[in-house]
């Protein structure tokens, strides 16, 4: 059976799509879809760089810079955001797929498809971060679609706030897609599939919170 990769069908008709993926012996169209996902992520992160999102680390240095130095640092920052977007896609698609593949007896490429299907959800979340920052001056961990707002009322510990801010409606949707993929492609039970998907995503969220928690100004 041949599986033709379709991100749209995977998102909105996941049960049928994942069943076809499970039965497939050959997968077509994946590389072109991955190219566009990498391209879209680079664009989204480039736009966030143009708005200066995440540049607070360099703000003290920029204030003391000349106009030429300012433009140079700004250009490097935007380029860095583009590379961050490429790294973001690569880690979510290839690294998380690798973790799932370790606990299965099927082809690694099929888990890459599952991760590719879930990625547009996370890119949509990145777009909401840009909107919230530009129009409402809210940082990503204060998104009303995440647990970050609730965490800020419960604790003052930044790491917990960042971790809860990483857990959003978008992330839950992506987790559901990944769970369905793991459940379909592996022989794991429902409980083991849930624990596997949540554990791997929790590790990823913890790393995200950890990077946000570190004060990089001390290294500059």
Backbone as CSV, one residue per row, in Angstrom:
resi,resn,N_x,N_y,N_z,CA_x,CA_y,CA_z,C_x,C_y,C_z
1,UNK,0.847,-1.199,0.000,0.000,0.000,0.000,0.880,1.245,0.000
2,UNK,0.500,2.249,-0.790,1.239,3.498,-0.894,0.521,4.594,-0.110
3,UNK,1.287,5.317,0.723,0.728,6.428,1.487,1.216,7.744,0.897
4,UNK,0.279,8.602,0.494,0.599,9.922,-0.025,0.480,10.921,1.119
5,UNK,1.588,11.529,1.506,1.603,12.424,2.658,0.697,13.631,2.448
6,UNK,-0.184,13.867,3.419,-1.087,15.017,3.381,-1.227,15.564,4.798
7,UNK,-0.689,16.746,5.031,-0.748,17.359,6.355,-2.180,17.687,6.732
8,UNK,-2.934,18.230,5.786,-4.317,18.629,6.056,-5.169,17.427,6.468
9,UNK,-5.104,16.362,5.692,-5.885,15.172,6.013,-5.437,14.561,7.334
10,UNK,-4.144,14.632,7.594,-3.637,14.102,8.853,-4.168,14.843,10.061
11,UNK,-4.375,16.152,9.923,-4.873,16.956,11.032,-6.367,16.771,11.268
12,UNK,-7.120,16.733,10.197,-8.571,16.769,10.335,-9.266,15.434,10.041
13,UNK,-8.523,14.481,9.506,-9.062,13.136,9.295,-8.009,12.131,9.773
14,UNK,-7.603,12.319,11.030,-6.441,11.596,11.544,-6.640,10.094,11.623
15,UNK,-7.817,9.635,12.015,-8.030,8.199,12.174,-7.822,7.449,10.863
16,UNK,-8.448,7.946,9.804,-8.302,7.290,8.498,-6.880,7.433,7.980
17,UNK,-6.297,8.617,8.147,-4.943,8.863,7.647,-3.923,7.982,8.349
18,UNK,-4.026,7.876,9.668,-3.066,7.075,10.424,-3.226,5.587,10.146
19,UNK,-4.448,5.164,9.895,-4.664,3.756,9.520,-3.972,3.464,8.192
20,UNK,-4.119,4.374,7.227,-3.441,4.210,5.937,-1.928,4.230,6.107
21,UNK,-1.436,5.097,6.991,0.000,5.176,7.252,0.512,3.876,7.866
22,UNK,-0.268,3.307,8.757,0.112,2.050,9.412,0.239,0.909,8.403
23,UNK,-0.655,0.881,7.442,-0.657,-0.196,6.447,0.307,0.054,5.299
24,UNK,0.820,1.266,5.186,1.625,1.649,4.027,2.969,0.929,4.002
25,UNK,3.377,0.579,2.797,4.701,0.005,2.566,5.643,1.033,1.952
26,UNK,5.076,2.063,1.327,5.853,3.143,0.737,5.195,4.470,1.079
27,UNK,6.019,5.495,1.295,5.528,6.829,1.633,6.035,7.808,0.583
28,UNK,5.113,8.515,-0.042,5.454,9.493,-1.068,5.074,10.903,-0.609
29,UNK,5.793,11.867,-1.103,5.454,13.270,-0.857,5.923,13.825,0.468
30,UNK,6.675,13.051,1.238,7.085,13.523,2.561,8.137,14.625,2.469
31,UNK,9.133,14.437,1.615,10.231,15.414,1.539,9.749,16.805,1.149
32,UNK,8.827,16.882,0.221,8.324,18.192,-0.197,7.536,18.860,0.927
33,UNK,6.773,18.062,1.675,6.025,18.616,2.817,6.980,19.097,3.899
34,UNK,8.038,18.332,4.130,9.025,18.743,5.128,9.715,20.033,4.723
35,UNK,10.006,20.167,3.423,10.632,21.396,2.945,9.758,22.598,3.264
36,UNK,8.464,22.510,2.998,7.564,23.635,3.247,7.387,23.903,4.728
37,UNK,7.434,22.854,5.545,7.337,23.059,6.994,8.567,23.802,7.515
38,UNK,9.751,23.413,7.026,10.969,24.122,7.405,10.910,25.575,6.923
39,UNK,10.418,25.767,5.707,10.331,27.115,5.145,9.363,27.981,5.951
40,UNK,8.199,27.448,6.274,7.207,28.207,7.032,7.720,28.545,8.423
41,UNK,8.400,27.596,9.043,8.952,27.864,10.369,9.997,28.967,10.311
42,UNK,10.844,28.945,9.296,11.850,29.989,9.133,11.187,31.354,8.960
43,UNK,10.101,31.406,8.205,9.370,32.663,8.000,8.766,33.166,9.305
44,UNK,8.122,32.264,10.056,7.481,32.652,11.316,8.510,33.190,12.302
45,UNK,9.628,32.492,12.436,10.654,32.940,13.371,11.363,34.192,12.867
46,UNK,11.459,34.343,11.552,12.026,35.568,10.989,11.145,36.772,11.325
47,UNK,9.841,36.612,11.206,8.906,37.693,11.541,9.025,38.055,13.019
48,UNK,9.132,37.044,13.873,9.287,37.325,15.301,10.584,38.085,15.554
49,UNK,11.628,37.759,14.774,12.883,38.485,14.897,12.767,39.919,14.438
50,UNK,12.006,40.156,13.369,11.800,41.516,12.870,11.097,42.389,13.907
51,UNK,10.223,41.781,14.700,9.534,42.517,15.761,10.367,42.574,17.049
52,UNK,11.543,41.958,17.012,12.428,42.021,18.176,12.039,41.106,19.308
53,UNK,11.196,40.134,19.039,10.762,39.210,20.082,11.936,38.328,20.496
54,UNK,12.246,38.342,21.772,13.361,37.560,22.281,14.673,38.320,22.324
55,UNK,14.657,39.603,21.944,15.900,40.381,21.895,16.208,41.064,23.229
56,UNK,15.423,40.759,24.267,15.645,41.407,25.563,17.041,41.098,26.111
57,UNK,17.595,39.964,25.697,18.930,39.594,26.167,19.970,40.611,25.717
58,UNK,19.777,41.151,24.508,20.756,42.074,23.937,20.404,43.539,24.178
59,UNK,19.253,43.818,24.792,18.777,45.195,24.931,19.770,46.115,25.620
60,UNK,20.391,45.713,26.743,21.361,46.622,27.375,22.529,46.971,26.465
61,UNK,23.001,45.996,25.692,24.116,46.245,24.788,23.695,47.137,23.621
62,UNK,22.481,46.920,23.118,21.999,47.715,21.987,21.851,49.183,22.350
63,UNK,21.477,49.441,23.602,21.270,50.827,24.039,22.567,51.624,24.002
64,UNK,23.690,50.917,24.120,24.992,51.595,24.131,25.697,51.512,22.772
65,UNK,25.018,50.951,21.780,25.645,50.748,20.476,25.380,51.919,19.543
66,UNK,26.271,52.058,18.573,26.058,53.059,17.528,25.005,52.544,16.557
67,UNK,24.559,53.399,15.646,23.529,52.999,14.689,24.000,51.865,13.795
68,UNK,25.287,51.914,13.417,25.831,50.855,12.563,25.873,49.536,13.317
69,UNK,26.362,49.578,14.558,26.419,48.373,15.381,25.024,47.831,15.659
70,UNK,24.085,48.746,15.877,22.705,48.348,16.147,22.127,47.563,14.973
71,UNK,22.313,48.064,13.772,21.782,47.392,12.592,22.467,46.044,12.363
72,UNK,23.768,45.995,12.662,24.501,44.737,12.498,23.986,43.683,13.472
73,UNK,23.838,44.073,14.731,23.341,43.129,15.743,21.916,42.703,15.419
74,UNK,21.111,43.642,14.947,19.729,43.330,14.579,19.684,42.312,13.444
75,UNK,20.565,42.479,12.473,20.619,41.540,11.339,21.035,40.155,11.807
76,UNK,22.055,40.106,12.661,22.504,38.822,13.188,21.413,38.156,14.022
77,UNK,20.674,38.972,14.763,19.598,38.433,15.592,18.514,37.802,14.730
78,UNK,18.138,38.474,13.647,17.108,37.942,12.757,17.579,36.649,12.104
79,UNK,18.844,36.633,11.668,19.398,35.411,11.085,19.388,34.282,12.120
80,UNK,19.725,34.635,13.360,19.696,33.641,14.428,18.304,33.094,14.663
81,UNK,17.296,33.957,14.562,15.905,33.505,14.727,15.512,32.550,13.598
82,UNK,15.999,32.811,12.403,15.705,31.917,11.279,16.295,30.536,11.536
83,UNK,17.553,30.511,11.986,18.180,29.227,12.302,17.479,28.541,13.472
84,UNK,16.983,29.340,14.413,16.224,28.776,15.529,14.952,28.113,15.018
85,UNK,14.303,28.744,14.031,13.103,28.154,13.444,13.387,26.834,12.765
86,UNK,14.526,26.752,12.076,14.917,25.502,11.428,15.239,24.431,12.467
87,UNK,15.931,24.832,13.533,16.250,23.893,14.609,14.978,23.415,15.308
88,UNK,14.032,24.334,15.479,12.755,24.009,16.126,12.034,22.911,15.356
89,UNK,11.942,23.072,14.044,11.289,22.059,13.218,12.052,20.740,13.271
90,UNK,13.356,20.814,13.127,14.156,19.603,13.111,14.052,18.807,14.394
91,UNK,14.074,19.491,15.528,14.014,18.787,16.808,12.651,18.152,17.031
92,UNK,11.592,18.858,16.657,10.251,18.318,16.862,9.980,17.140,15.930
93,UNK,10.365,17.274,14.691,10.068,16.213,13.718,10.999,15.022,13.876
94,UNK,12.302,15.268,13.860,13.249,14.156,13.815,13.601,13.598,15.190
95,UNK,13.789,14.488,16.168,14.200,14.009,17.486,13.060,13.310,18.213
96,UNK,11.872,13.930,18.222,10.740,13.287,18.885,10.335,12.012,18.170
97,UNK,10.419,12.014,16.839,10.119,10.796,16.082,11.081,9.673,16.461
98,UNK,12.341,10.039,16.718,13.338,9.044,17.120,12.966,8.410,18.450
99,UNK,12.525,9.217,19.394,12.113,8.689,20.691,10.951,7.707,20.539
100,UNK,9.971,8.059,19.719,8.827,7.170,19.517,9.250,5.891,18.797
101,UNK,10.138,6.029,17.833,10.588,4.876,17.052,11.297,3.837,17.927
102,UNK,12.013,4.299,18.947,12.742,3.400,19.847,11.802,2.399,20.512
103,UNK,10.567,2.828,20.770,9.610,1.971,21.470,8.672,1.241,20.511
104,UNK,9.071,1.133,19.243,8.194,0.500,18.262,8.969,-0.511,17.433
105,UNK,8.242,-1.181,16.555,8.881,-2.113,15.623,8.516,-1.767,14.181
106,UNK,8.188,-0.501,13.954,7.829,-0.047,12.616,8.871,0.927,12.098
107,UNK,8.655,1.461,10.914,9.650,2.319,10.273,9.702,3.703,10.916
108,UNK,10.921,4.208,11.075,11.148,5.542,11.638,10.438,6.614,10.816
109,UNK,10.407,6.436,9.513,9.827,7.417,8.610,8.353,7.661,8.909
110,UNK,7.659,6.652,9.396,6.235,6.814,9.702,6.031,7.762,10.883
111,UNK,6.939,7.710,11.847,6.835,8.636,12.977,7.216,10.048,12.562
112,UNK,8.087,10.168,11.569,8.390,11.483,11.005,7.126,12.087,10.397
113,UNK,6.323,11.257,9.738,5.054,11.719,9.174,4.131,12.208,10.277
114,UNK,4.033,11.450,11.358,3.171,11.840,12.487,3.602,13.194,13.043
115,UNK,4.903,13.380,13.218,5.401,14.645,13.747,5.189,15.788,12.757
116,UNK,5.310,15.486,11.466,5.058,16.508,10.449,3.601,16.958,10.476
117,UNK,2.707,16.022,10.760,1.287,16.362,10.842,1.000,17.274,12.029
118,UNK,1.693,17.049,13.140,1.439,17.836,14.350,2.135,19.193,14.333
119,UNK,3.151,19.356,13.483,3.942,20.586,13.504,3.159,21.854,13.163
120,UNK,2.263,21.874,12.165,1.519,23.112,11.886,0.769,23.656,13.099
121,UNK,0.354,22.781,13.992,-0.322,23.225,15.219,0.633,24.079,16.045
122,UNK,1.866,23.630,16.165,2.856,24.342,16.957,3.308,25.627,16.277
123,UNK,3.336,25.636,14.955,3.656,26.871,14.239,2.536,27.895,14.405
124,UNK,1.303,27.416,14.439,0.170,28.311,14.693,0.302,28.943,16.080
125,UNK,0.790,28.157,17.030,1.020,28.704,18.371,2.084,29.795,18.343
126,UNK,3.149,29.580,17.573,4.193,30.600,17.461,3.634,31.899,16.884
127,UNK,2.691,31.791,15.968,2.057,32.985,15.392,1.248,33.728,16.460
128,UNK,0.570,32.974,17.326,-0.188,33.634,18.412,0.764,34.364,19.354
129,UNK,1.967,33.817,19.565,2.940,34.505,20.412,3.300,35.865,19.826
130,UNK,3.470,35.911,18.499,3.806,37.174,17.840,2.672,38.179,18.013
131,UNK,1.451,37.723,17.814,0.279,38.607,17.940,0.146,39.124,19.364
132,UNK,0.303,38.245,20.343,0.168,38.649,21.744,1.246,39.644,22.149
133,UNK,2.454,39.456,21.625,3.553,40.353,21.978,3.393,41.718,21.309
134,UNK,3.066,41.707,20.022,2.991,42.952,19.261,1.788,43.800,19.661
135,UNK,0.641,43.171,19.814,-0.600,43.929,20.035,-1.005,44.037,21.510
136,UNK,-0.554,43.119,22.334,-0.975,43.133,23.740,0.200,43.190,24.715
137,UNK,1.416,43.203,24.171,2.622,43.284,24.997,2.685,42.164,26.034
138,UNK,2.281,40.976,25.627,2.298,39.817,26.516,3.408,38.857,26.094
139,UNK,4.220,38.393,27.034,5.226,37.381,26.696,4.559,36.039,26.431
140,UNK,5.296,35.130,25.822,4.722,33.844,25.419,4.156,33.063,26.584
141,UNK,4.788,33.150,27.765,4.323,32.371,28.915,3.081,32.970,29.574
142,UNK,2.645,34.124,29.092,1.408,34.733,29.585,0.254,34.576,28.606
143,UNK,0.404,33.674,27.656,-0.666,33.428,26.695,-1.919,32.938,27.399
144,UNK,-3.079,33.520,27.102,-4.333,33.065,27.730,-4.718,31.656,27.310
145,UNK,-4.039,31.116,26.307,-4.316,29.754,25.847,-3.426,28.723,26.530
146,UNK,-2.650,29.168,27.520,-1.750,28.269,28.227,-2.035,28.304,29.726
147,UNK,-1.297,27.466,30.459,-1.428,27.424,31.916,-0.538,28.451,32.599
148,UNK,0.208,29.217,31.803,1.123,30.186,32.373,0.434,31.256,33.194
149,UNK,-0.739,31.699,32.751,-1.475,32.744,33.472,-1.880,32.241,34.848
150,UNK,-2.393,31.013,34.907,-2.794,30.434,36.191,-1.589,30.269,37.097
151,UNK,-0.471,29.828,36.537,0.737,29.605,37.328,1.226,30.890,37.976
152,UNK,1.043,32.021,37.300,1.514,33.296,37.840,0.711,33.726,39.064
153,UNK,-0.495,33.201,39.210,-1.295,33.477,40.397,-0.969,32.530,41.543
154,UNK,-0.337,31.408,41.219,-0.063,30.378,42.220,1.346,30.490,42.783
155,UNK,2.318,30.804,41.924,3.716,30.817,42.339,4.465,31.986,41.725
156,UNK,5.585,32.329,42.348,6.472,33.370,41.825,7.741,32.764,41.232
157,UNK,7.841,31.436,41.283,9.031,30.752,40.775,8.972,30.737,39.251
158,UNK,9.921,31.396,38.621,9.889,31.600,37.171,9.870,30.289,36.395
159,UNK,10.652,29.312,36.843,10.728,28.069,36.084,9.363,27.391,35.986
160,UNK,8.629,27.358,37.076,7.288,26.754,37.075,6.365,27.526,36.146
161,UNK,6.492,28.850,36.154,5.663,29.681,35.276,5.969,29.388,33.816
162,UNK,7.251,29.282,33.483,7.644,28.973,32.102,7.182,27.578,31.694
163,UNK,7.299,26.635,32.620,6.881,25.261,32.317,5.380,25.203,32.062
164,UNK,4.612,25.850,32.919,3.154,25.872,32.725,2.787,26.660,31.475
165,UNK,3.572,27.711,31.172,3.324,28.484,29.966,3.571,27.683,28.703
166,UNK,4.389,26.628,28.825,4.660,25.758,27.674,3.513,24.808,27.392
167,UNK,2.621,24.647,28.368,1.486,23.730,28.214,0.262,24.544,27.799
168,UNK,-0.150,24.394,26.564,-1.235,25.200,26.011,-2.237,24.314,25.276
169,UNK,-3.297,24.938,24.798,-4.290,24.211,24.010,-3.670,23.687,22.723
170,UNK,-2.764,24.452,22.146,-2.073,23.995,20.937,-1.232,22.754,21.228
171,UNK,-0.506,22.787,22.360,0.331,21.655,22.716,-0.530,20.413,22.966
172,UNK,-1.667,20.594,23.618,-2.553,19.465,23.900,-3.076,18.865,22.594
173,UNK,-3.431,19.721,21.646,-3.880,19.231,20.335,-2.778,18.425,19.659
174,UNK,-1.551,18.951,19.707,-0.422,18.236,19.107,-0.172,16.905,19.803
175,UNK,-0.319,16.897,21.121,-0.140,15.659,21.894,-1.181,14.624,21.501
176,UNK,-2.411,15.063,21.291,-3.474,14.140,20.876,-3.135,13.510,19.527
177,UNK,-2.653,14.328,18.593,-2.256,13.814,17.278,-1.133,12.795,17.428
178,UNK,-0.141,13.128,18.248,0.976,12.216,18.461,0.527,10.930,19.143
179,UNK,-0.366,11.054,20.110,-0.880,9.853,20.784,-1.580,8.924,19.798
180,UNK,-2.411,9.493,18.946,-3.101,8.670,17.952,-2.111,7.994,17.020
181,UNK,-1.039,8.726,16.679,-0.022,8.133,15.818,0.717,7.001,16.496
182,UNK,1.132,7.227,17.741,1.846,6.193,18.490,0.949,4.989,18.738
183,UNK,-0.285,5.257,19.078,-1.228,4.161,19.361,-1.467,3.315,18.116
184,UNK,-1.503,3.949,16.952,-1.771,3.238,15.703,-0.542,2.480,15.204
185,UNK,0.623,3.087,15.374,1.834,2.531,14.773,2.585,1.552,15.678
186,UNK,2.240,1.502,16.949,2.948,0.614,17.869,1.985,-0.409,18.452
187,UNK,2.556,-1.338,19.200,1.754,-2.364,19.879,1.515,-2.011,21.343
188,UNK,1.807,-0.764,21.702,1.650,-0.340,23.085,0.180,-0.178,23.439
189,UNK,-0.132,-0.394,24.711,-1.501,-0.215,25.194,-1.835,1.271,25.256
190,UNK,-3.099,1.579,25.522,-3.524,2.972,25.627,-2.753,3.704,26.726
191,UNK,-2.642,3.052,27.882,-1.972,3.688,29.017,-0.504,3.933,28.713
192,UNK,0.172,2.933,28.160,1.592,3.088,27.832,1.805,4.136,26.746
193,UNK,0.892,4.195,25.793,0.999,5.199,24.734,0.856,6.600,25.301
194,UNK,-0.113,6.778,26.193,-0.322,8.082,26.834,0.905,8.483,27.641
195,UNK,1.422,7.555,28.438,2.587,7.847,29.274,3.810,8.183,28.424
196,UNK,3.984,7.461,27.324,5.127,7.713,26.450,5.053,9.096,25.831
197,UNK,3.907,9.432,25.265,3.752,10.725,24.584,3.875,11.878,25.573
198,UNK,3.227,11.758,26.721,3.282,12.829,27.718,4.695,12.984,28.266
199,UNK,5.376,11.874,28.513,6.732,11.933,29.065,7.692,12.632,28.109
200,UNK,7.628,12.272,26.835,8.530,12.873,25.852,8.231,14.357,25.671
201,UNK,6.956,14.712,25.599,6.606,16.124,25.453,6.927,16.914,26.715
202,UNK,6.752,16.299,27.871,7.083,16.981,29.124,8.575,17.270,29.206
203,UNK,9.380,16.341,28.705,10.824,16.572,28.646,11.132,17.765,27.746
204,UNK,10.469,17.829,26.599,10.680,18.932,25.665,10.236,20.253,26.284
205,UNK,9.087,20.263,26.957,8.604,21.479,27.617,9.535,21.904,28.738
206,UNK,10.081,20.927,29.459,10.999,21.238,30.560,12.261,21.901,30.038
207,UNK,12.756,21.421,28.903,13.929,22.039,28.291,13.628,23.461,27.837
208,UNK,12.438,23.654,27.270,12.023,24.995,26.843,11.990,25.948,28.029
209,UNK,11.398,25.481,29.132,11.336,26.296,30.345,12.731,26.561,30.897
210,UNK,13.605,25.558,30.786,14.966,25.722,31.276,15.728,26.787,30.517
211,UNK,15.603,26.806,29.191,16.268,27.829,28.381,15.709,29.218,28.694
212,UNK,14.400,29.295,28.949,13.789,30.581,29.278,14.216,31.052,30.663
213,UNK,14.487,30.101,31.545,14.824,30.418,32.924,16.251,30.936,33.064
214,UNK,17.150,30.439,32.202,18.566,30.844,32.290,18.717,32.312,31.908
215,UNK,19.422,33.055,32.694,19.680,34.461,32.414,20.943,34.563,31.570
216,UNK,20.759,34.672,30.246,21.899,34.691,29.334,22.671,36.010,29.386
217,UNK,22.102,37.011,30.068,22.832,38.267,30.210,24.141,38.072,30.967
218,UNK,24.177,37.078,31.850,25.372,36.826,32.631,26.521,36.290,31.782
219,UNK,26.179,35.780,30.565,27.205,35.238,29.698,27.683,36.246,28.648
220,UNK,27.042,37.401,28.615,27.371,38.407,27.596,28.379,39.419,28.146
